[in-house]
């Protein structure tokens, strides 16, 4: 069954928030669940040293996720504006710049 597209210009803001909230929350919670699962398996398999390493690395993964979310959200808006104006090359350039900057920040 094909789902109708969401009209962001005419749909009520509260309804848009409700429709976008659950998928966003599910995505964020999946990252937390994966971190907890890593802690359980490493804690049982390796011990306290491995568990300490997982807990030290967790903020690094969260920072990388935050940077990718920051650039991904921002460039999607800018690229959509360029594509709506028929400037596909400008959209590609913006996406490439965002990927380059976010990858260089994470390395």
Backbone as JSON Lines, residues from 0, in Angstrom:
{"i":0,"aa":"X","n":[0.84,-1.17,0.0],"ca":[0.0,0.0,0.0],"c":[0.89,1.24,0.0]}
{"i":1,"aa":"X","n":[0.62,2.13,-0.92],"ca":[1.43,3.34,-1.05],"c":[0.92,4.42,-0.1]}
{"i":2,"aa":"X","n":[1.83,5.02,0.63],"ca":[1.47,6.07,1.57],"c":[1.51,7.42,0.86]}
{"i":3,"aa":"X","n":[0.56,8.27,1.21],"ca":[0.51,9.61,0.61],"c":[1.67,10.45,1.15]}
{"i":4,"aa":"X","n":[2.16,11.35,0.33],"ca":[3.25,12.23,0.73],"c":[2.76,13.25,1.75]}
{"i":5,"aa":"X","n":[3.66,13.66,2.63],"ca":[3.33,14.66,3.64],"c":[3.54,16.04,3.03]}
{"i":6,"aa":"X","n":[2.53,16.88,3.12],"ca":[2.64,18.25,2.61],"c":[3.08,19.15,3.76]}
{"i":7,"aa":"X","n":[4.35,19.5,3.78],"ca":[4.89,20.29,4.88],"c":[4.39,21.73,4.87]}
{"i":8,"aa":"X","n":[3.92,22.2,3.76],"ca":[3.45,23.57,3.67],"c":[2.04,23.78,4.16]}
{"i":9,"aa":"X","n":[1.23,22.74,4.11],"ca":[-0.19,22.91,4.44],"c":[-0.66,22.1,5.64]}
{"i":10,"aa":"X","n":[0.12,21.14,6.08],"ca":[-0.28,20.3,7.21],"c":[-0.09,21.06,8.52]}
{"i":11,"aa":"X","n":[-0.97,20.8,9.47],"ca":[-0.91,21.44,10.78],"c":[0.42,21.1,11.46]}
{"i":12,"aa":"X","n":[0.99,22.07,12.15],"ca":[2.3,21.9,12.77],"c":[2.28,20.81,13.84]}
{"i":13,"aa":"X","n":[1.22,20.75,14.63],"ca":[1.13,19.73,15.68],"c":[1.07,18.34,15.06]}
{"i":14,"aa":"X","n":[0.34,18.19,13.97],"ca":[0.25,16.89,13.29],"c":[1.6,16.51,12.68]}
{"i":15,"aa":"X","n":[2.29,17.48,12.09],"ca":[3.62,17.21,11.55],"c":[4.58,16.75,12.64]}
{"i":16,"aa":"X","n":[4.53,17.43,13.77],"ca":[5.39,17.06,14.89],"c":[5.09,15.64,15.35]}
{"i":17,"aa":"X","n":[3.8,15.31,15.45],"ca":[3.41,13.97,15.89],"c":[3.87,12.91,14.9]}
{"i":18,"aa":"X","n":[3.79,13.2,13.61],"ca":[4.19,12.22,12.6],"c":[5.7,12.04,12.54]}
{"i":19,"aa":"X","n":[6.45,13.07,12.83],"ca":[7.9,12.99,12.74],"c":[8.57,12.59,14.05]}
{"i":20,"aa":"X","n":[7.85,12.71,15.16],"ca":[8.45,12.47,16.46],"c":[8.81,11.0,16.68]}
{"i":21,"aa":"X","n":[7.88,10.1,16.41],"ca":[8.12,8.69,16.7],"c":[9.26,8.09,15.88]}
{"i":22,"aa":"X","n":[9.35,8.34,14.57],"ca":[10.51,7.79,13.85],"c":[11.84,8.37,14.34]}
{"i":23,"aa":"X","n":[11.83,9.65,14.68],"ca":[13.06,10.27,15.19],"c":[13.44,9.67,16.53]}
{"i":24,"aa":"X","n":[12.46,9.51,17.4],"ca":[12.71,8.92,18.71],"c":[13.2,7.48,18.58]}
{"i":25,"aa":"X","n":[12.61,6.72,17.67],"ca":[13.04,5.34,17.46],"c":[14.48,5.28,16.98]}
{"i":26,"aa":"X","n":[14.86,6.19,16.1],"ca":[16.24,6.22,15.63],"c":[17.23,6.54,16.73]}
{"i":27,"aa":"X","n":[16.89,7.51,17.56],"ca":[17.79,7.89,18.66],"c":[17.87,6.79,19.71]}
{"i":28,"aa":"X","n":[16.74,6.17,20.03],"ca":[16.74,5.11,21.02],"c":[17.49,3.87,20.54]}
{"i":29,"aa":"X","n":[17.47,3.63,19.23],"ca":[18.2,2.46,18.72],"c":[19.7,2.61,18.97]}
{"i":30,"aa":"X","n":[20.22,3.83,18.87],"ca":[21.63,4.05,19.18],"c":[21.94,3.78,20.64]}
{"i":31,"aa":"X","n":[21.04,4.18,21.52],"ca":[21.24,3.94,22.95],"c":[21.17,2.45,23.26]}
{"i":32,"aa":"X","n":[20.22,1.75,22.64],"ca":[20.08,0.31,22.86],"c":[21.33,-0.42,22.37]}
{"i":33,"aa":"X","n":[21.88,0.0,21.24],"ca":[23.11,-0.63,20.75],"c":[24.26,-0.41,21.71]}
{"i":34,"aa":"X","n":[24.35,0.77,22.3],"ca":[25.41,1.05,23.26],"c":[25.27,0.18,24.51]}
{"i":35,"aa":"X","n":[24.05,0.02,24.98],"ca":[23.81,-0.84,26.15],"c":[24.14,-2.29,25.82]}
{"i":36,"aa":"X","n":[23.73,-2.74,24.63],"ca":[24.03,-4.12,24.22],"c":[25.54,-4.34,24.12]}
{"i":37,"aa":"X","n":[26.26,-3.37,23.59],"ca":[27.72,-3.48,23.55],"c":[28.29,-3.61,24.96]}
{"i":38,"aa":"X","n":[27.77,-2.82,25.87],"ca":[28.24,-2.89,27.25],"c":[27.99,-4.24,27.88]}
{"i":39,"aa":"X","n":[26.82,-4.82,27.62],"ca":[26.49,-6.12,28.2],"c":[27.41,-7.21,27.64]}
{"i":40,"aa":"X","n":[27.55,-7.26,26.33],"ca":[28.36,-8.31,25.73],"c":[29.84,-8.16,26.07]}
{"i":41,"aa":"X","n":[30.34,-6.95,26.03],"ca":[31.76,-6.73,26.35],"c":[32.0,-6.96,27.83]}
{"i":42,"aa":"X","n":[31.08,-6.52,28.68],"ca":[31.24,-6.73,30.11],"c":[31.27,-8.2,30.49]}
{"i":43,"aa":"X","n":[30.43,-9.0,29.84],"ca":[30.42,-10.44,30.12],"c":[31.6,-11.15,29.47]}
{"i":44,"aa":"X","n":[31.99,-10.72,28.28],"ca":[33.04,-11.43,27.56],"c":[34.44,-11.02,27.94]}
{"i":45,"aa":"X","n":[34.68,-9.73,28.11],"ca":[36.04,-9.24,28.35],"c":[36.25,-8.9,29.82]}
{"i":46,"aa":"X","n":[35.25,-8.31,30.43],"ca":[35.39,-7.95,31.83],"c":[35.33,-6.45,32.04]}
{"i":47,"aa":"X","n":[35.81,-6.04,33.2],"ca":[35.67,-4.63,33.58],"c":[36.53,-3.71,32.73]}
{"i":48,"aa":"X","n":[37.68,-4.18,32.27],"ca":[38.53,-3.34,31.41],"c":[37.86,-3.03,30.08]}
{"i":49,"aa":"X","n":[37.24,-4.04,29.49],"ca":[36.52,-3.84,28.24],"c":[35.31,-2.96,28.42]}
{"i":50,"aa":"X","n":[34.62,-3.13,29.54],"ca":[33.45,-2.3,29.83],"c":[33.85,-0.84,30.02]}
{"i":51,"aa":"X","n":[34.99,-0.61,30.64],"ca":[35.48,0.76,30.79],"c":[35.8,1.36,29.43]}
{"i":52,"aa":"X","n":[36.36,0.57,28.53],"ca":[36.67,1.07,27.19],"c":[35.41,1.43,26.42]}
{"i":53,"aa":"X","n":[34.37,0.61,26.56],"ca":[33.09,0.91,25.89],"c":[32.51,2.2,26.44]}
{"i":54,"aa":"X","n":[32.58,2.4,27.74],"ca":[32.02,3.61,28.34],"c":[32.85,4.85,28.01]}
{"i":55,"aa":"X","n":[34.13,4.68,27.78],"ca":[34.96,5.81,27.36],"c":[34.66,6.17,25.91]}
{"i":56,"aa":"X","n":[34.42,5.16,25.07],"ca":[34.17,5.4,23.65],"c":[32.76,5.88,23.36]}
{"i":57,"aa":"X","n":[31.82,5.66,24.26],"ca":[30.41,6.03,24.02],"c":[30.24,7.52,23.71]}
{"i":58,"aa":"X","n":[30.84,8.44,24.46],"ca":[30.67,9.86,24.1],"c":[31.26,10.21,22.74]}
{"i":59,"aa":"X","n":[32.29,9.5,22.33],"ca":[32.87,9.75,21.0],"c":[31.86,9.37,19.92]}
{"i":60,"aa":"X","n":[31.2,8.24,20.08],"ca":[30.17,7.84,19.12],"c":[29.0,8.81,19.13]}
{"i":61,"aa":"X","n":[28.61,9.28,20.31],"ca":[27.52,10.24,20.39],"c":[27.9,11.56,19.72]}
{"i":62,"aa":"X","n":[29.14,11.99,19.87],"ca":[29.59,13.21,19.2],"c":[29.56,13.03,17.69]}
{"i":63,"aa":"X","n":[30.03,11.89,17.2],"ca":[30.01,11.62,15.76],"c":[28.57,11.6,15.24]}
{"i":64,"aa":"X","n":[27.66,11.02,16.01],"ca":[26.26,10.99,15.61],"c":[25.68,12.41,15.59]}
{"i":65,"aa":"X","n":[26.02,13.21,16.59],"ca":[25.51,14.58,16.65],"c":[26.03,15.42,15.48]}
{"i":66,"aa":"X","n":[27.29,15.26,15.13],"ca":[27.86,16.01,14.01],"c":[27.19,15.59,12.71]}
{"i":67,"aa":"X","n":[27.0,14.29,12.52],"ca":[26.36,13.83,11.28],"c":[24.91,14.3,11.21]}
{"i":68,"aa":"X","n":[24.22,14.3,12.33],"ca":[22.84,14.79,12.36],"c":[22.79,16.3,12.09]}
{"i":69,"aa":"X","n":[23.72,17.04,12.64],"ca":[23.79,18.48,12.42],"c":[23.97,18.81,10.95]}
{"i":70,"aa":"X","n":[24.98,18.22,10.34],"ca":[25.25,18.52,8.94],"c":[24.2,17.91,8.02]}
{"i":71,"aa":"X","n":[23.72,16.72,8.35],"ca":[22.7,16.09,7.51],"c":[21.4,16.87,7.48]}
{"i":72,"aa":"X","n":[20.98,17.35,8.64],"ca":[19.74,18.14,8.69],"c":[19.9,19.47,7.97]}
{"i":73,"aa":"X","n":[21.02,20.11,8.19],"ca":[21.23,21.42,7.56],"c":[21.37,21.35,6.06]}
{"i":74,"aa":"X","n":[22.16,20.39,5.58],"ca":[22.38,20.32,4.14],"c":[21.16,19.8,3.4]}
{"i":75,"aa":"X","n":[20.32,19.03,4.07],"ca":[19.1,18.56,3.39],"c":[18.17,19.72,3.07]}
{"i":76,"aa":"X","n":[18.1,20.69,3.97],"ca":[17.25,21.86,3.72],"c":[17.83,22.71,2.59]}
{"i":77,"aa":"X","n":[19.13,22.96,2.66],"ca":[19.76,23.79,1.63],"c":[19.7,23.1,0.27]}
{"i":78,"aa":"X","n":[19.97,21.8,0.22],"ca":[19.93,21.07,-1.04],"c":[18.51,21.03,-1.6]}
{"i":79,"aa":"X","n":[17.52,20.88,-0.75],"ca":[16.13,20.88,-1.22],"c":[15.75,22.23,-1.82]}
{"i":80,"aa":"X","n":[16.24,23.31,-1.21],"ca":[15.96,24.63,-1.77],"c":[16.6,24.79,-3.15]}
{"i":81,"aa":"X","n":[17.84,24.32,-3.28],"ca":[18.52,24.4,-4.58],"c":[17.8,23.54,-5.62]}
{"i":82,"aa":"X","n":[17.4,22.34,-5.23],"ca":[16.71,21.46,-6.18],"c":[15.37,22.04,-6.6]}
{"i":83,"aa":"X","n":[14.67,22.7,-5.67],"ca":[13.39,23.31,-6.02],"c":[13.57,24.46,-7.01]}
{"i":84,"aa":"X","n":[14.72,25.1,-6.97],"ca":[15.01,26.19,-7.9],"c":[15.66,25.69,-9.19]}
{"i":85,"aa":"X","n":[15.82,24.37,-9.3],"ca":[16.4,23.8,-10.51],"c":[17.91,23.86,-10.58]}
{"i":86,"aa":"X","n":[18.56,24.06,-9.45],"ca":[20.02,24.16,-9.42],"c":[20.61,22.89,-8.79]}
{"i":87,"aa":"X","n":[20.61,21.82,-9.57],"ca":[21.07,20.52,-9.07],"c":[22.57,20.54,-8.77]}
{"i":88,"aa":"X","n":[23.33,21.25,-9.57],"ca":[24.79,21.3,-9.34],"c":[25.11,21.97,-8.01]}
{"i":89,"aa":"X","n":[24.42,23.04,-7.68],"ca":[24.64,23.71,-6.39],"c":[24.28,22.78,-5.23]}
{"i":90,"aa":"X","n":[23.21,22.0,-5.4],"ca":[22.82,21.04,-4.35],"c":[23.91,19.99,-4.16]}
{"i":91,"aa":"X","n":[24.46,19.49,-5.26],"ca":[25.53,18.49,-5.17],"c":[26.77,19.07,-4.5]}
{"i":92,"aa":"X","n":[27.09,20.31,-4.81],"ca":[28.25,20.96,-4.2],"c":[28.04,21.11,-2.7]}
{"i":93,"aa":"X","n":[26.85,21.53,-2.28],"ca":[26.57,21.68,-0.85],"c":[26.63,20.34,-0.12]}
{"i":94,"aa":"X","n":[26.11,19.3,-0.72],"ca":[26.15,17.98,-0.08],"c":[27.6,17.5,0.05]}
{"i":95,"aa":"X","n":[28.39,17.7,-0.99],"ca":[29.8,17.31,-0.95],"c":[30.56,18.09,0.12]}
{"i":96,"aa":"X","n":[30.29,19.39,0.24],"ca":[30.95,20.2,1.26],"c":[30.57,19.72,2.66]}
{"i":97,"aa":"X","n":[29.3,19.43,2.88],"ca":[28.87,18.98,4.2],"c":[29.49,17.64,4.55]}
{"i":98,"aa":"X","n":[29.55,16.73,3.59],"ca":[30.18,15.43,3.85],"c":[31.67,15.59,4.16]}
{"i":99,"aa":"X","n":[32.34,16.45,3.42],"ca":[33.77,16.66,3.63],"c":[34.04,17.25,5.01]}
{"i":100,"aa":"X","n":[33.29,18.27,5.38],"ca":[33.5,18.91,6.68],"c":[33.15,17.97,7.82]}
{"i":101,"aa":"X","n":[32.04,17.26,7.72],"ca":[31.65,16.37,8.82],"c":[32.62,15.21,8.96]}
{"i":102,"aa":"X","n":[33.09,14.65,7.85],"ca":[34.08,13.57,7.94],"c":[35.4,14.07,8.5]}
{"i":103,"aa":"X","n":[35.82,15.27,8.12],"ca":[37.08,15.79,8.66],"c":[36.96,16.11,10.15]}
{"i":104,"aa":"X","n":[35.8,16.52,10.6],"ca":[35.61,16.76,12.04],"c":[35.62,15.47,12.84]}
{"i":105,"aa":"X","n":[35.12,14.4,12.25],"ca":[35.06,13.13,12.97],"c":[36.39,12.39,12.97]}
{"i":106,"aa":"X","n":[37.25,12.72,12.02],"ca":[38.56,12.05,11.99],"c":[39.49,12.8,12.91]}
